[in-house]
Amino acid sequence: MDLSRVTIVLVRPSRPANVAAACRAMKNMGLRRLRIVEPPAGLDDRDARAPAYKAWDILDAAEVVPTLSEAVSDATLVAGTTGRDDAGETWSPRELAARAESRAAGGGIALVFGPESSGLTSLELGLCHVLVHIRTDPAQPSLNLAQAVLLFAYELRLASETSEAPRVANHATAGELEQALQELRGALLDVGYLDPLNPDHILVELRRMLARAGPTPREVSLLRGLARQVGWAGRVARGGKTTP
């Protein structure tokens, strides 16, 4: 595994010092790409920057992006961290390190961390291809942000030292896949397959199914064409617009 292809994504972190400490954890293990969605105020404050000791370059180079979708758009594998026990199937940090390379197929890997107090929302978890969970002692289940980042980064580093060269494949990115899914969402609403009051529940399952399949950009283009035709057929059946 090439660690330069791993991006740490922090979503709405609550304290600038926590971001700084996460930067130090990243540099300890050789990770350097950081994106922040809605960063906290005070990242330039001297005291808040202190926990990033000798990792200020990572903090200063962090990309600020407005949404999680944009933060992960160039990845072929998006792994969302969760502390919830009811999140469904989850991987451990070690499982992520062991399986990420084959799932990403030579593309980018985005590892997403939510706010310290609440974690990622259900909608944000739904944008992730896989969910990862640190199994802690029930008596003290919570970890601070830097601890969690360090634990995952350590497992990824170990995997990078023992794994073979990555398998090169032409998988579509999360952004390309999301564009197709949104067109498919509209088409499935047109034909009445999705519940208009809660269409995204099924869309989460479709997103993860397609991510497991690892479609190429060409295959995603075919899916978009299919979605357009399905939507057109649905509108014709209802006596609506007849142009595809």
C-alpha positions in Angstrom: 0.0 0.0 0.0 1.3 3.4 -1.0 0.5 5.7 2.0 0.6 8.7 -0.3 -2.7 7.6 -1.7 -4.4 7.7 1.8 -6.3 10.9 2.7 -7.5 11.6 6.2 -10.8 13.5 6.2 -11.9 15.3 9.4 -15.6 16.3 9.4 -16.5 19.3 11.6 -13.8 18.7 14.2 -14.7 20.6 17.4 -11.3 21.8 18.6 -8.3 23.1 16.7 -5.9 21.4 19.2 -7.5 18.1 18.3 -6.8 18.7 14.6 -3.2 19.6 15.5 -2.8 16.4 17.5 -4.2 14.4 14.6 -1.6 15.9 12.3 1.2 14.7 14.6 -0.4 11.2 14.7 -0.5 11.2 10.9 3.2 12.3 10.5 4.2 9.7 13.1 3.0 7.0 10.6 3.9 8.6 7.3 0.5 10.0 6.3 0.5 13.5 4.9 -2.8 14.2 3.1 -5.4 15.9 5.2 -8.7 17.4 4.3 -11.1 19.2 6.7 -14.8 19.8 6.2 -15.9 22.8 8.2 -12.8 23.3 10.3 -13.0 24.9 13.8 -12.0 28.4 14.4 -8.5 29.1 15.8 -6.3 26.7 13.7 -3.8 29.6 13.4 -3.7 30.1 17.2 -0.2 29.4 18.6 -1.4 27.3 21.6 -3.8 25.3 19.5 -1.1 24.5 17.0 1.3 23.3 19.7 0.1 19.6 19.7 1.1 19.3 16.0 4.8 19.4 17.1 7.0 18.9 14.0 3.9 18.2 11.9 3.0 21.8 11.3 3.6 21.3 7.6 0.7 18.9 7.5 -1.6 21.3 9.3 -0.6 24.2 7.1 -1.1 22.1 3.9 -4.6 20.8 4.9 -7.3 21.3 2.3 -10.5 22.9 3.5 -13.5 21.6 1.6 -17.2 22.5 2.0 -18.8 19.1 2.0 -17.9 15.4 2.6 -18.9 14.5 -0.9 -16.3 16.9 -2.3 -13.7 15.7 0.2 -13.9 12.1 -1.0 -14.8 12.6 -4.6 -11.4 11.5 -6.0 -11.1 8.3 -3.8 -12.0 4.8 -5.0 -12.5 3.6 -1.5 -14.2 5.7 1.2 -14.1 4.3 4.7 -16.1 6.0 7.4 -15.3 5.6 11.1 -18.1 5.0 13.6 -18.4 4.3 17.3 -22.0 3.1 16.9 -22.8 -0.6 17.7 -25.9 -0.5 15.4 -24.1 0.6 12.2 -24.3 -2.8 10.6 -21.3 -4.6 9.1 -18.0 -2.9 10.1 -14.3 -3.6 9.7 -11.7 -3.2 12.4 -8.6 -1.1 11.7 -6.6 -4.2 10.9 -9.3 -5.5 8.5 -9.2 -2.1 6.8 -5.5 -2.2 6.4 -5.6 -5.8 5.0 -8.5 -5.2 2.6 -8.2 -1.6 1.5 -5.6 -2.2 -1.2 -7.7 -4.7 -3.1 -10.9 -2.6 -2.7 -9.2 0.6 -3.8 -7.4 -1.2 -6.7 -4.6 1.3 -7.0 -6.9 4.4 -6.4 -7.2 6.8 -3.5 -8.3 5.8 -0.1 -10.3 8.3 2.1 -10.5 7.6 5.8 -13.2 9.7 7.3 -13.6 10.8 11.0 -16.6 12.6 12.4 -17.0 15.2 15.1 -15.5 14.1 18.5 -18.8 14.3 20.4 -21.3 12.8 18.0 -19.4 11.1 15.1 -20.6 11.1 11.5 -24.3 11.4 10.9 -26.3 8.6 9.3 -26.4 10.6 6.0 -22.6 11.0 6.1 -22.1 7.3 6.9 -24.3 6.5 4.0 -21.8 8.2 1.7 -19.1 5.8 2.8 -18.4 2.5 0.9 -17.4 0.6 4.1 -17.6 1.4 7.8 -14.8 0.9 10.3 -15.0 0.6 14.1 -12.5 0.4 16.9 -13.6 -2.2 19.4 -12.9 -0.7 22.8 -13.7 -1.7 26.3 -17.4 -0.9 27.2 -16.2 0.7 30.4 -14.4 3.4 28.4 -15.5 3.2 24.8 -14.6 6.7 23.6 -11.2 7.7 22.0 -10.0 11.2 21.3 -9.5 12.1 17.6 -5.8 11.8 17.6 -5.9 8.4 19.3 -8.3 7.1 16.6 -6.2 8.6 13.8 -3.0 7.1 15.2 -4.5 3.6 15.6 -5.7 3.5 12.0 -2.6 5.1 10.7 -0.4 2.5 12.5 -2.3 -0.4 10.9 -2.0 1.2 7.5 1.7 1.7 8.0 2.2 -1.9 8.9 0.3 -3.0 5.9 2.4 -0.7 3.7 5.6 -2.4 4.9 4.4 -5.9 4.2 2.1 -5.7 1.2 3.0 -6.3 -2.4 2.8 -3.7 -5.1 -0.8 -2.5 -5.7 -2.9 -4.0 -8.3 -3.5 -1.3 -11.0 -7.1 -1.0 -12.0 -9.2 1.6 -13.6 -11.9 2.0 -10.9 -14.3 4.9 -11.0 -13.8 7.5 -8.2 -16.4 8.2 -5.5 -17.3 11.4 -7.3 -18.0 9.6 -10.6 -20.0 6.9 -8.8 -22.0 9.6 -6.9 -22.9 11.4 -10.1 -24.3 8.1 -11.5 -26.1 7.3 -8.3 -27.8 10.7 -8.2 -29.0 10.2 -11.8 -30.1 6.7 -10.9 -32.0 8.1 -7.9 -34.0 10.4 -10.1 -34.8 7.6 -12.5 -35.9 5.2 -9.8 -38.1 7.9 -8.4 -39.6 8.4 -11.9 -40.5 4.7 -12.1 -41.8 4.5 -8.6 -39.2 2.1 -7.3 -38.0 4.4 -4.5 -40.1 5.8 -1.7 -40.2 9.6 -2.4 -40.4 10.2 1.4 -37.2 8.2 2.1 -35.3 7.5 -1.1 -31.8 7.5 0.4 -32.2 4.4 2.5 -32.1 2.2 -0.6 -29.5 4.5 -2.2 -27.0 3.7 0.6 -27.2 0.0 -0.1 -26.9 0.6 -3.9 -23.8 2.8 -3.2 -22.1 0.1 -1.2 -23.0 -2.6 -3.7 -21.5 -0.7 -6.6 -18.4 0.2 -4.5 -17.8 -3.5 -3.8 -18.1 -4.2 -7.6 -15.5 -1.6 -8.4 -16.9 -0.3 -11.7 -14.7 1.4 -14.3 -15.5 4.9 -15.5 -16.8 3.3 -18.7 -19.2 1.1 -16.7 -20.3 4.1 -14.7 -21.0 5.9 -17.9 -23.2 2.9 -19.0 -25.0 3.1 -15.7 -25.7 6.8 -16.2 -27.1 6.1 -19.7 -29.3 3.3 -18.3 -30.6 5.7 -15.6 -31.5 8.3 -18.2 -33.4 5.8 -20.2 -35.2 4.4 -17.2 -36.2 7.9 -16.1 -37.5 8.6 -19.6 -39.5 5.5 -19.7 -41.0 6.3 -16.3 -42.0 9.8 -17.4 -43.5 8.4 -20.7 -45.6 5.9 -18.7 -47.0 8.7 -16.6 -47.8 10.8 -19.7 -45.0 13.2 -19.0 -41.9 14.4 -20.9 -41.0 12.2 -23.8 -37.5 13.4 -24.6 -34.8 11.1 -23.0 
